[in-house]
């Protein structure tokens, strides 16, 4: 019976008395392409095709789990620790001792979705951006990659220094619709000091169920300032961070 493996990236404690880019995460999924200033019925988070099409159906990003466009839930969560106090900013992980960060803004553009949160005395900005938005010139190789860049920035809201850690995870249900499937993971070091962990089904059969992919891999890459790990108990990982 499958116990989903999860990918985790945690940034060591860092003072946040100034605007500080925290960590960039790279997942093999692609961001939304929905223009306009009106709040959509569901907010695009990582959107590339019917198999990699993850949305937030709630008014707040931390109000409920992400979903495929079919309505199937995708287990992913984001936490932030401010001076030892834990807050959730992505999904609804239900971690004991973690309060819900206050969402103060959301902006949906053609190639990116940006959120702003308040977690205690710290402001947290999170942006999900497709690779298409990062190139000034048309680059067919770059724009064809199913990639989402997730960038973070924190700033002190009271002028004091604060210790901040960030956490994000993703589950094997992004690569299979079968809860009884076996999922495997691997780790690789990449150029530039990035570490990548990926996971997917052991049997790579080219098929889908209800527009839910049953082949391929989801990968999470973190730069040298972050820790990337994988395991079978997401509850334990979230609890350890909190």
N, C-alpha and C positions, 0 to 999 in steps of 0.2 A: 504494500500500500504506500502510495506516494506521500512523503513529507517534503513539501516544497523547499528547495534551496533558496536562500536569499542572499542578495548582494548588499553590502553595507559599506558606506563611506563615512568616516568620522574625521572632522578636522580637530587637531589639538587646540587646547585653550589658547585664545588670542585676545589681547586687549582690543576694545572696540570704541575707543574714545574718538576715533576719526572714521570717516568712510573707508571701509577696508574690504576689498574683494576677498572672499573667503576661499572658495574652491570651485573649480569647474568640473562637472561630471558629464560624461559622454555615454549615452545609451543608444543601442542600435534600434532606434525608433525615431520617427521624424515628427517635427512640430507642425502646428496647425497653420492653415492658410485661410483664415476667415477674416475679412475686412469689416470695418464699420465700428461705430461708437456705441451702438445699442447692445445691452447685455443679451447674449444669445441664449436660447433654451438650455444649451449645454456648452461649456467652455472648452475649446480645443486645447489639449495639453501636449500630446505627441501624436501627430496625424500624418500618415504617409499613404496608406492604402487600406482596404477593408481589414487586413490582418494586423496592421499597426495603426490603430485608430482609437486612441485613448482620450476620454473626455471626462470633465467634471460636471455632473448634472446638478450640483448644488450651488446655492448662492455663494457659499464659502468653500474654498479648496479643502479645508479641513472639516467639512460638514458631513461628508460621506465618502465611500470608496470611489476610486476611478472606475469607469466603465468603458467597455468596448461600445461601438456604435450600436451593437445589437442589444445592449443592456446587461451583458455578462460582466460581473465584477472582476476587476484586476486588483490584486493585493499589492499595494505599494504604500509606503508611508514616509513622512518626513517629520523629524523632531529637531528641536533646538534647545540647548541648555544655556541659560543665562545665570551666571553666578550660582550654579548648582540647581536652579529651578528649571524644570522640564516643561516644554510647551510643544503641542502638535501644530504643524502647518500644512501637512499633506495627508489626505485620507482620514479615516476614522479608526486608528489602531486600537483605541481603548486601553492605553497603557496606564497602569496604576501610578498615581503621583504626577501625571502630566496634565496640565491645564491646556485649554485651547487658546492658541495665539489669536489675537483680535485682528481680523482682516480689515484693513482700512481702505484698500483700493484694488481694483482689477482692471486691466486694459488689454483689449483684444485687437491686434493688428493683423495685417495680411500674412506675416511670417513669424509672429511671436505673440506670446501671451505673458503679461507681467503682473505679478501680485505684490502687494505691500502688506506687511503685518507689523503688529506691535506685540512684543514679547517682553513683559516687564518694562524695564527702562531702556530697551534696545529696539530699534527698528530693523526689520528684515525685509529685503527686497529679493524676490525670486523671479527669474525670467526663463521661460522655455522658448528656445529660438531654433528655427530650422537653419540648416547650413546655407540655404539660399540667401539668407539675410546677411551673411558674413562676407560675401564676395562682391566687390564693386563691379567686376567684369563677369560676363557669363562664362562659367566653368562647368561643362557638362559632366565631367567626372565628379566634381564636388556636389553639384545639385542632384545627382542621381543617388547619392549615398543616403540610406535611411537612417539619418542621424539627428538627434536632438541635443543641443548644447543647453545645459542647465547651469545658469550662473547665479551667484549669490553675492549680496553685499549687506553689511551690517553697519549701523551707526548708533552711537549713544544718543539717547533722547534727553538726558539730564546733564550732559557735559562731563560726567564721571567715567572712569575706566571700568570695563566689565569683562569678565571671562566668558567667552562664547564658544560653544561647540555645536557643530551641525551634523545631522545624521539623515541618511536617506536609504531606503531599501526597495527591492523589487523582487517579485516572486516568479516561480516557475510556471504559474498559470498563464503567463504571457506567451508561453511557447506550446501550450497544450490545453485542450478542452477536456481531456480525460484525467480525472482525479486518481485513477489507478495506474497511470503511466509512470515509468521510471525516468527520472531526470538526472542528468549528470552535469558536473561543472569542472572548469579548468581555470588556470591562472597563467597570465603571460605578462612579461615586461616589454614595454614598447619604447620607441624612441622618445627622447625628451624627458625621461624619468617617469613616465606614466605607467601605472599598473592597471591591468585589465583582468576582470573576472567575467566569465560568461557561463551560461547554462542553457540547456535544451534537452529535448527528449533523447533517450539512448537510441531508440529506433527512429531514424530520420526518414519517415515515410512522407512523400509529397502528397499531402491531402489536408483538408480542413473539414471542420464540423460546425455548421451554423455560422459560417464566416469567422470561425475562431481557428487560428493557425495550429497545426499539429506537426510542424517541422521548423527548422531554422533555430537560431539562438538569439537570446537577449544578452547584451554585454553592457557592463558598467566600467568606465575607466575613470580613474582619479589621478590627479597630479601628485608630485612627490610630497606635498604637505599633508596628504590625506592617507588614511588607512582603508584598504579595500579587502574585505574578507567574505567568506561564504559559509553557510551552514544549513542545518536542517530544521532548527528551531527558531523561528522568527520571534516568538514571544520572549524567548530567553535573550535574544540580541537586543530587542527593544527595552526589556527590563533592565539589562545591564547598562545601557546608555542612560536611562532615566535615573 
